Structure formats: C-alpha cells, structure tokens
Amino acid sequence: MSVKSKKPLLLTLNLEHCLPGTLIGLLKDRFTDGLILDKIAKFHARNEILMEMLLTHPRVMPQTLLHLFNLASADFKKRISERLKKAPPASLEKGLVPVKGLNEGQASSENVAHAEHQTLEQETLYQRVQHLTVAEKVQFALRAGKDARSLLLKDPNRQVAQAVLASPKITEDEILLIAQSKNVSDDILRTVGKNKEWLKNYAVILSLVSNPKTPLGISMPLLTSIRVKDLGIISKNRNVPEAIRSGASRLLSAKQKQS
C-alpha cells in the first residue's frame, strides 16, 4: 500500500482510544503524518513511552513540541528544547505558530534555536497569534484548541472569526457561549443563527433572541420558536430591540388566547 493511500485511513482512527500497539506502530512509521503525531501528543501526553518515541520522530511538528513542553518535566523540557534546536527553519510549516523574530532564509541555526526557546518560555498564546498572517490564522483556527478559538473569534478580520465556526472541533457549549456573547460581531451571530444543526438546541435559539447584538433578520424569525414563559421575559427585557419586545408581546398574547 502506498503512503498516499494510507493517509486517509489514519485520519479516521480514533487516536484517543487506540490500542497501545497501534499507537506504537504509528510512531515507528517514519511516514506518519505530523497531524497524526499532534493528535497522539494531545491524547497521550502523559504516556512517557509514547512521548519518547514521538520526540525522535522525523515528522513531529514544532507546534506539537510546544504543546508537550508546557506539560513536561524539567528534564523532558530540556530534551524538547534540544529537539527544537535541530529542526531547520523549513520545518516550521506554513500555518503553524511561528517563532518570534524568525527571518526565514537569513536566521542562523543559533538564532532559530534561541528564538524557539524564547517562544517556549515567554510568549503567551495571544502574542504568538499576533505573529500570524490572516491566512495562517484561518488555518490555525480550523485546528486550534478551545482557548485559541476564543481568542481568534475576536479577530478583526471576519474570515478568521468565521474559520473558528468552521472548525470541526468546536463544541455545542462554545456555540451557546457565542450566542450569548455581546463581544462577537453580528456576522458571527448571523452565521450561528443560520446553522440548522446549532438551532436544534433551544438554549442557542433563546440566547440569540435575547442577545441585543443579534441582527433582527435572524432574531425575529426565531421568536416563533420561543416558549411562552420565555416570551414573557423577553417582552419585558429592555436590553433587546423594541421590535423584539413587541414581537414577543404579540406572540405571547396569541399563544395565551389559544391555550
């Protein structure tokens, strides 16, 4: 079987619950994709045997090593730093969190190692994200963790924020928080309000209607799905637009007459 034909199969594996023998086989295979290694690191960071193998894999990504660094013992942190020093600038693949101050093609290996060490110990997630281009932020948003998604949602570029909603990792709880938030753009709320899957959750519908930032074109049609008790609350909520309060009052009156 060729390497190309193996890759889609690997991406379908449940890496969180794989048998140890399967994980060891993946880590022994020098052609295992870096994204697969990244998932193994996230699910099995406490498994010292697996992490020892991952540390020496030729395709392990700097992003993965950065993740392990934050969880590692002092001795293992030192070894991760040494591993990063051996990584050439070209290994910092496009779309990954870059090293602060790295000028590809010009920086010496010593400067790269020093910059990576500084990144590990000093830079916050916010600072690292600021170094990314819009295209890199979009790519990062699709595979980032919850903290990074929360940060990227506030990015002034709408493509970046929309990429967060497109992430296959985003959870229903995160969507509910977004629907309740007054700190996200109306574009984000509009996207949430047009997603039929997310609207299967009544709490999301109620949050969108109760959020004064939700565009009227989204919140008004959703009023018909609001329960009687909640219509009464919305009709008295001075924080929502007058059109929503009035619509809630009319629907409440109509439903009370029918009952």
N, C-alpha and C positions, 0 to 999 in steps of 0.2 A: 504494500500500500504506500502511495506517495505521501510526502509531508502535507501537500495541499489537501488531499482527501481526508487526512486525519484531523485537521484543524476544526472543521465544523462539529465533528463528533466530540472533541474535547470541550468545546464551548457549551455543550449541552449537559456535561457532567454536573452532578450535584456535589460540588467540591467540599461543601461543609460536612457531608455525611459519607464521603468516600471511605472505603476500607484503607487502612494504612499501607497495604501492599500496592494499591492503585496509586496512591499519592507518591510513594517512593519510586514507582515506575516512571511517573511523570517527571519527577525531579532528576532521575538518572538520564532521561532522554534530553540530549543537548539541543534538540529542535523544538522542545516545548515552548509555546508562545509566552512572551513576557506578561501578557494579561492574565494567562492561566496561573503563572507564578505569583502574580499580585493577589489573586483571589485566594490561593493557598496560604499566602502570608497573612491575609486578613482573618481567615477562619482558623488557622492553626499556629498562630504566633507563639503560643506557649509550648508547643511541641519542639523541644530542643533538637531532637534528631532530624526532624524535617527542616528546621531553620538552618541547621549546619549544612545540609545539602543545598538548600536554596541559596545560601550565601556564596557558594562557589559556582553556581550555575552561570554559564556564559551569557544567558539572555535576561538575567534579572535586571529590572529597571531601577534607576536611581530613586524613582518615586516609591518603589516597594521598600528599598533600603531605608528611606527616610521614615516610612511608617514603622518599620521594625526598630529603628533607632530609639523612638520615643517609648518603647516597651522593654527595651533590652537592659540587661545587667551592665555594670560598668565595663566588665571585660569584653562582653559582646559588642558594646558600643564602640570600643576601641577597634575591634576587628571589622565592624561595619565601616568605620571611617577609613581604615586601610583599604577595604574593598573599593570604596568610592574613589580613592586616590588613583586606583588602577584603571578606572573607567575613562576612556578617551572622551573628548568633548562630543564626538559624533554620537555617543551612546545616549546623550540627553535628547531623546526623541521628541519631535515636534508635538506639542500638546501637553507635555508633562510639565510639572512645576520646574522652572529653570533655576539655575544657580545665580544668586545675586552677583552682578558685576562680570558675568561671563561674556567675553567677547570672542565668539567662535572664530577659529582660524588664526587668532592672534595670541590668545592667552597661553602661557606656558603651562606644562603639567603641574608645576608647583602652585601657580596661581589658581588653577582649577581646583586643586585639592584644598587649598586654603579657603577658597570661596565656598566650596561644598561644606567644609567644616563649620564655617560661619553660619551657613544656612541652617545646618542641623541644630546649632546651639542658640542662635539669636533670633532668627526670623520667625514671626508669627504667621499663621495662615493668611491673615489679611495682607501682610507685607508681601508674601510670596505671590498671591493672586494679582497684586498690583503690577507685577513684572510681566504678566501675560498680555499678549495681544488679544484683540477681540476674538479672532479665530481660535486661539489657544484656549481662551476662557470658555468658548462654546464647546470645544472638545472636552475640556476638563469637567464642565457641568454635567455632561452625559454619563460620567463615571465617578464623579466626586462623592464624598461621604455627606452625611446629613449637615454637619457644620459648614462645610464648603457650599452646599446648596443654599443654605440660609443666607450666607454672605453674597453669593452670586445673584440671588433674587433681587438684591438691592442695586445691582449694577446699572448705571445709567443707560447702557446700551440695551435696547429691548430684545435683540437677538440672544444675548447672554441669558437674560431672565427667562425667555421662552424656552431656551435649551434646558433649563432646570426642570421645567414642567414636562419636557420630553424625555427626561431621564427614566430608564426602566427601573431605577432603584427607588424612586420617590414613593412615599407611603401615603396611605389614606389619612393618617394623622397629620402629616405635613400639609396635605391639601386642605384639611379642615382649618389648620392654623393660618394658612394663606387666605382662605375665605373670610376669616375673622380679622385679618390684619388691615390696619389703616395706613401701613407704611409701604405697601406694594403699589405698583402702578395700576391704573384702571385697565390697561391692556392685559395684565396678568389675571385680574378678576374676570375679565371678559372671556379669556381662554378657559378658565375654570368653569365658568357658567355655561359654556358651550359643550363641555365634555359630558356625554350621556352616562359614562361609567361613574364618574365622580358624583353626578347628580342622583345616583341611586341611594346615596347617603343623605337622609333627611337633614342631618345636622349641617351638612355643607349648604344645602338649599337655604335653610334658616339663617345661616351665617351670612350668606351672600345678600339676602334680602335686608338683613339688619345692618349691613355694612354701608355707611354713607358714601363710600368711595365706589361702590359697585355701579357701573353705568345703568341708567334707567332701562335701556334696551334689554338688559339682562335681568334686572331685579323685578321689573313689572310683570313679565310673563310667569315668573316663578311664584308670584303671590298666590296663584290659584292652587299651588301645592301646599300652602301653609295651613297648618291645623288651626281650629277655631281658637283654642287657648292662646296660641302664639299670635294670631291676628289681632287679638285684643291688646296684647303687649305692644305690637308694632304700631298699632293705631295711635298709641299714646307716646311713642318714642320720638322725642324732639330732635334726636340726632340724625334721623333719616329724612330724606327729602319729603316735602309736603305731598308730592304725588304718590309716594309710597304709603304715607299715613292715610291719605284719603282713600286710596285703593283698598287698603286693609280694612278701613271702616265700612266701605260698601260691601266687600265680600263677607265681612263678619255679620252685617245686617241680613244679607241674603241667606247665609247659612243658618242663622238663628231662626229665620222665618220658615225655612224648610224643615227644621227639626221639631 
